[in-house]
Amino acid sequence: MGAKRFLALANRTPAYDGAMAAVVAAEQQKERQPAQPGSGPDEPQQVDVDQMNLIVPGLIDRVEV
């Protein structure tokens, strides 16, 4: 692996760490909550805006309510 590719991958590591931390936190929260009726694999998942911003940095620049 060349130095340029290594540095490009190393630069993205903090974003991956943040995304994985958000996924782990969401899974732990889901385990603590009782199952809701109608929630299955085909139902859309609810994701917090902060978690989404960690998964895809820069995707959400401005949210209007």
C-alpha positions as CSV (number, residue, x, y, z in Angstrom):
1,M,0.0,0.0,0.0
2,G,1.4,3.4,-1.0
3,A,1.8,6.2,1.5
4,K,-0.8,8.3,-0.3
5,R,-3.5,5.6,0.1
6,F,-2.4,4.9,3.7
7,L,-2.7,8.6,4.7
8,A,-6.1,8.8,2.9
9,L,-7.4,5.8,4.9
10,A,-5.9,7.1,8.1
11,N,-7.6,10.4,7.6
12,R,-11.0,8.8,7.5
13,T,-10.5,6.6,10.6
14,P,-12.0,9.1,13.1
15,A,-15.2,9.3,11.0
16,Y,-15.5,5.5,11.0
17,D,-14.9,5.5,14.7
18,G,-17.7,8.0,15.3
19,A,-20.1,6.1,13.0
20,M,-19.4,2.8,14.7
21,A,-19.8,4.4,18.1
22,A,-23.2,5.8,17.0
23,V,-24.3,2.3,15.8
24,V,-23.2,0.6,19.0
25,A,-25.1,3.2,21.1
26,A,-28.2,2.8,19.0
27,E,-28.0,-1.0,19.3
28,Q,-27.6,-0.8,23.1
29,Q,-30.5,1.6,23.4
30,K,-32.6,-0.8,21.3
31,E,-31.8,-3.7,23.6
32,R,-32.8,-1.7,26.6
33,Q,-36.2,-0.8,25.2
34,P,-39.1,-3.3,24.9
35,A,-40.1,-4.3,21.5
36,Q,-42.8,-2.2,20.0
37,P,-45.7,-3.7,18.1
38,G,-45.3,-3.3,14.3
39,S,-41.5,-2.9,14.5
40,G,-39.9,-5.4,12.2
41,P,-37.1,-5.6,9.6
42,D,-39.3,-3.9,7.0
43,E,-40.1,-0.9,9.1
44,P,-37.9,2.2,8.7
45,Q,-35.5,3.0,11.4
46,Q,-35.6,6.2,13.4
47,V,-32.1,7.8,13.5
48,D,-31.2,10.9,15.6
49,V,-29.8,13.8,13.6
50,D,-26.6,13.8,15.5
51,Q,-26.0,10.1,14.8
52,M,-26.7,10.7,11.1
53,N,-24.2,13.5,11.0
54,L,-21.6,11.2,12.5
55,I,-22.4,8.5,10.0
56,V,-22.2,10.8,7.0
57,P,-20.4,14.0,7.9
58,G,-21.6,17.1,6.1
59,L,-24.8,15.5,4.9
60,I,-27.0,17.6,7.2
61,D,-25.8,21.2,7.1
62,R,-29.0,22.9,8.1
63,V,-32.3,21.6,9.5
64,E,-35.4,23.7,9.4
65,V,-38.2,22.9,11.8
